[in-house]
Amino acid sequence: MSTSLTKTQTMEEMENSLSIPRGSLWKWPDFGHRFKELKGCTEETRIRAAAFAKEAIQWMEDLGHITDVSTSAAYDINDETRLLILVSANMPTGEYVQFKRWVEVL
């Protein structure tokens, strides 16, 4: 089941999902990301960060708002306590959406 959203609406959904920590919305406790669980500068942490990004927007894919989701994470070459999260997907309209954000890893 797909609903027609504009590219702007889709980007806003993606941004909210990847910017709001899980558990912050009392009516929807499973909404949001789990990036605060990431610890240490390791390959496992980088892989988990990409998986957490995918998990945060899974509901959008389930509702048909996006398809062909790709997530990745890469350490900042100047600061190993930061990961760049990159999420890209297609909309049912054929448009391409992408969102990036930095995540602090302690």
C-alpha positions in Angstrom: 0.0 0.0 0.0 1.5 3.3 -1.1 0.4 6.8 -0.3 1.4 9.7 -2.5 3.7 12.0 -0.7 5.7 14.9 -2.1 9.5 14.7 -2.1 9.5 17.3 0.7 7.2 15.3 2.9 9.2 12.2 2.3 12.4 14.0 3.2 10.8 15.4 6.4 9.7 11.9 7.4 13.2 10.6 6.8 14.8 13.5 8.8 12.5 13.0 11.7 13.1 9.3 11.8 16.9 9.8 11.8 17.0 12.8 14.1 14.6 11.8 17.0 16.0 9.3 19.5 13.9 6.1 19.9 11.6 6.4 23.0 11.2 10.2 22.7 7.6 10.1 21.5 5.4 8.6 24.2 2.6 7.8 21.8 5.0 6.0 19.4 7.8 4.7 21.6 9.3 2.6 18.8 9.8 5.7 16.5 13.2 7.0 15.9 16.9 6.0 15.9 19.1 4.1 18.4 22.3 5.9 17.5 23.0 6.6 21.2 23.7 2.9 21.7 26.8 3.1 19.5 30.0 2.9 21.4 33.7 2.9 20.3 35.4 3.4 17.0 35.2 0.0 15.5 34.1 -1.6 12.3 31.2 -3.3 14.2 30.0 0.1 15.4 30.1 1.4 11.8 28.0 -1.5 10.6 25.6 -1.2 13.5 25.1 2.5 12.7 24.0 1.7 9.1 21.7 -1.0 10.5 20.2 1.4 13.0 19.6 3.9 10.2 17.7 1.3 8.2 15.7 0.3 11.2 14.7 3.9 11.9 13.1 4.3 8.5 11.8 0.8 8.1 8.3 2.0 8.8 8.5 4.3 5.7 9.4 1.3 3.5 6.6 -0.8 5.1 4.0 1.8 4.2 5.4 2.2 0.7 6.7 5.7 1.1 10.1 4.6 -0.1 11.7 1.6 -1.8 15.2 0.4 -2.6 16.7 1.7 0.6 20.4 1.9 1.0 22.2 2.9 4.2 25.9 3.4 5.0 28.1 4.9 7.7 31.7 6.2 7.5 34.0 7.7 10.1 35.0 11.3 9.9 38.7 11.2 8.9 39.4 14.1 11.2 37.4 12.9 14.2 36.9 9.2 15.0 34.1 10.0 17.4 31.8 11.0 14.5 30.1 8.9 11.9 28.4 10.2 8.7 25.2 8.4 8.2 23.9 8.3 4.6 20.5 7.0 3.6 19.1 6.9 0.1 15.9 5.5 -1.3 13.5 5.8 -4.2 10.0 7.1 -3.9 7.1 5.3 -5.7 7.1 8.3 -8.1 10.6 7.4 -9.2 12.2 10.3 -7.5 15.4 9.8 -5.5 15.7 11.0 -1.9 18.8 11.2 0.2 19.5 12.2 3.8 22.9 12.7 5.6 23.6 13.4 9.3 26.6 13.2 11.6 26.3 10.9 14.7 28.5 11.1 17.7 30.1 7.9 18.9 31.5 7.8 22.3 
